[in-house]
């Protein structure tokens, strides 16, 4: 399977007139990993333990050197039924494979422009942005030499902690409300391979907290400490929170849901975003889920003139 996929990747590179040797190597690595896992040689990810209290143990980033976030509490997760975190719970599914390819495409873009902080948003609630954020963080976290942080930026209706089976955790809201101090609410999720900064308790005044000036300073610190930062933000409409987050990131992915997102809402959402930062769109719950043309419609990213990818790439991401 990996040989077929590598050949298809080379073919796409030839059509676009560019080469992505690192991405080809990564794609082959991913599929070889899947082949070994199916043969029972290695697991695709660590064992996911049951949820419980936060232990006193900490994890240190020995392979990449210390920084101000070098010690973080380890916390077990428990993937709940219906969470749709397929990259952790159903790694051989078509949806999980598409998320892995989304990671490949983002690394391709990273070769041509600075890309580390990615905002995941949608036009309205219930379009699946938190599902996309969690799965993308899991995909990027598979590469152990790169540190991935999932930041819960929806301070109004945080849901990511519940999807990972976590209890109530202090997070960004408490840090922004308290006295200036080092951020201590970053947790390493056992079995997921990445770090998590929860939103904390829902905030009554999220815009005031975000505009205090401390958030941008924190993002600068996190940018120096992590290789990827995935931010799950509120919807674009009708809130102003996302516009504040968008100023702090390198790129934006817009999530739409088939059968839910209306054309006029999508148009308004696109108008509200900075097109120079728009990486593309992920179509969630697509009904075009047949396997016959699997590799021909593999990519979930809708291309834009800024990202330099193939314009005829389809935009289906089935979850």
N, C-alpha and C positions, 0 to 999 in steps of 0.2 A: 504494500500500500504506500509506503514512504517513497519508493522509486517513482510510482505513478504521480504522486503529488509533487515531487521535486521536478519532474518533467513538465508538469502543467505550470508550475511557477516559472520555470525557465522560458516556457513558451510565452507567458504573459509579459515577462521582462523584455523579450525580444520584440514583441509587438509594440511595447511602449518606448523602445529604444534606450532602455536603461537597465542596469544590472543591480541586483540587491543580494550580494553574496551572503551577507550576514543573515538576511531574512530567509534565504534558501536553506542555510544551515539550521536556522531555528525551526523552520517548518519541518525539516527532516527529523530534527531532534524530537519534536513533539510527537510525530507519528511513530517514530521508533519507540518512544516511551510508551505510547498506547499499545503497540504490538507486543512489547515485553510484558506490559501489564496483563494483556489478554492471555498471554502464555503462562502467567503466574510467576514471572521472574521478579518483577518489581511492582510496587503499588504506584498508582498515579498520584496519590497524595497521602499524607499521614493519616493514621487512624483518628477518627473523630470521637473523642470521649464524651461521656455524658456531662450535662451542664452541672455546675456546682459552684462553690464559693471560690473566690480568687485565692490561689495559694501564695505563699510568701516567696516562692522561687521567682527569679528574674531571668531574662534572657539577655545575653550580651552579644554584640555584633563583632565578634573577634576577628572574623575574616576580612572585615573592611575597616576596622579601627574604631576607636571610641569617639563620641561627641556628646553634646549635652543631653541626648536622648538614648544614650548607650545602654541604659538599664531600664527595662520595661517589665511590668508584671506579666506573667503568662496566665492565660485564662482559657479554660476548656470551652468548647462550643458544642451545641447539640442541634443539628439541622432538623427542623420540624417539618412534618408532612405539609405539603402545600407551599413551602417557602420558595420553591422554584430556583434554588441555588444549585443548578444542574452541574456546574463545574466542580462541586464538592460531593453531591449526592448521586449523580447519574452521569459519570464522566464519559461513558461510551455513547451517549445520546447524540443525535444530530445537532441539537441546540448547543451542547457543550463544545462540540467540534467547531461550530460557527463562532463561538466566543473565543476559542483558541486562535482561529484565523483572524478575528478582530484584533487580537493582540499582535499578531504578525504584521497586520497592516499599519498599526500604530507605530511599531518599531521601524517600518519602512519610512514613514513620515519623519520619524525622529532622526533619520540619517540626513535629511535635507533641511531641517529647521529645528530650533530649540523646542522641545516638547517633553515636559515632565509633569506639569499640573494640568489635569483634564477635568473639566466640569461636565457632569452628566445631568441633564435637565429635560423637561418636557413642557408642552404648552399648558396642559391642565393636569389635575391629579388623576391617579389610577391608570396611567399609561405604561408603567413598568420601569421607571427610571431607577428605583432602588434595586430592583432585580438585576438590571444591567450593571449598575455600580458594583454590587456584590460579586457578580460573576466575573466581571472584568478584573477586579482586584485579585480574585483567586487565580485567574489565568496569568496575570503579570507576576504574581507571587510565586509561581512554580519555579521561576529562575532564582535559585538560592543566592546567586552572586549579586542580585539586585533587590533592594529593599523597597517594598511597596506599602504605602499607607492608604487606608480607606478612611476618609474623613466624612463624618456625617454632618453635612452643612445645612440640613433642614432643621432649624431650631424651633419651628412651630409644631411639626408633626413627625418627630423622629420615629422610624420604624425598623431601621437596620438591626438594632440590638435584639429585637424580638425575633427577627428572621434567623439570627444565629443562636437563638435559644439562650440569650444572656439575660441576667437580671438587671435591676436598675443600677446604672453606673454613672458616676460623676463624669463630666466631660467639658465640652467647649463652653457651654452656657455658664457653668460654675466658674470656670477660669476667667471669662470675660467680666463676670460680676464681682469677682474678688479683687483683692489687692494684687498688684503686679508681682508675679513670681514665676518660677520655672513651671512649664507644663508637665504635669505628672499623671495625666489621665490617658496616656497612650498604652494600649494593651497589645501583646502579641497573642494572636488567636491560634491555639494549638490545633493542629490538623488542617489549618487553612493556609499557612505559609506567609501570612502578611500581618501588618499591624493595623490597629483600629483606634481611631479617636472618635468616641461617641459624642452625640450632641448634648447629652445630659438631660436634665428635666426640661420640658417645654418652656420657652421663654415668653414672657408677656410683652417684651419690648425688643424683639430681635434686631430690628433696624438700628435702634440706638446703640445696642451692644456692638454691632458690626461696624458702626461708623465711629467708634471710639478711638480708632487708630492702633489699638493693640492687635487687632486681627491681622492687619497687613504685616506687622512686625513678626508675629508668630508664623505666618506663611513663609516669610523669608528664612526663618530658622529651620522650618520643616523642609524647605526646598534644599537647603544645604545638607540635610541629614538623610533624605530619602531619594531614591532613583525615580520612583513614580508616586504621584499623589492623585488619587481618584476622589473627587468631591461630589457627593450626592446632594444636590441642591433642591430647593423648592421649585415648583413649576414657574414658568415665565409669566403666565397670566393667572391672576391679576396682580401678583405681588412684585415688589421692587427688590426683594432679597437677592434674586438671581443676578440682577444687573450689578450689584455690589460684588458678588462672587466672581462674575465674569471679568471684572477688572484685574483680578488677582491671578488668573490662570493663563496658560499658554494656548489652550484649545478647548472647544466646546463640542460635545456630542448631543444632538437633540433626539429624544426618543418619542416615537409616535406609535399608537396602537391601532391596528386594523379593526374597524368596526366601532371605534370609540372617538378617535381624533377626527374632527371635522375640518374640511378644507379651509374654511375661513379662520378657524382657530390656528391651524398650522401656519397660514399666511401671516397672521398677526404675531405669532411666536417668532417666526423667522425675521420679521421686520424689527422686533425688539432686540435681536442679537447682533453683535458685531460680526459682520461677515468675514472680516479678516481673521477671526479666531474660529470660525465654524469649520470643524473637521468633516462633518457629515451628519447623517441621520441613521438611526437604527429603527427598523420597522419591527414592532413587537406583535406577537400573535398572528403572524401571517398565515393565511389558509393555504398558501402555495407550498405544501409540505411534502410533495411526492419525492421519492428517492431516485427516480429514473434519471433526472438531470442534475444530480446532487452536486457534482463539481462545477458545473457550468454556472450555478447561481450561488456559489459558496460564500462570497463576501457579503457581510452585513452592512458595509459602509457605503453610503451614497457619496460619490466623489464631488469635490468642488474644485474650482480653478486654483485655489490656494494650496491644495494638498498634492497636486501633481499626479494623482492616480488615474487609472483608466476611467473614462467617462461612461463606458457602457457597463460598468459593474452593477449588478442588481443589488437591491436593498432589502433583502428578506432575512430576518432573524426570527426563527420560530421558537417560542418558549412555551 
